[in-house]
Amino acid sequence: MKSSNEFQLTQEDKDRYEKRISKIDLNDIPMVLKEIPLKIEKLVSHPLLLDYQIILVTDISKLVNILRDLPELSHDLQKRIVFALEYFLEEYDEIPDNSPQIGLLDDYVLVRWVVDDIISDYSELFEA
């Protein structure tokens, strides 16, 4: 099996996700912020997390903190974050989350894409 850093989004994937990002409803933020801790708790309750899953939890936590603590963010940036968080919450996305060892790999790749995009423009949000 490929390591998690060998999986990447194609330009076609990115274009498709950009369309979904543009349609994000920022009124979903309270629901997302309420549901994320439950999914993280469920994930970290497993005794043997894979390396990519640990990175995913860390990235999701950072995105939640940015969204919660910085309400003055641009709508575009908020939509990108909400999209990544909503994708993480989806149980039956491109790779169903209950698929052993790889179920969260698509979540990891997508969230990492959003995080890397944000870091390239707003690195100060990920400091500390």
PyMOL commands that set and color helices and strands:
alter all, ss='L'
color gray80, all
select helices_A, chain A and resi 4-6+11-22+26-44+51-69+75-89+105-126
alter helices_A, ss='H'
color red, helices_A
deselect
rebuild
show_as cartoon
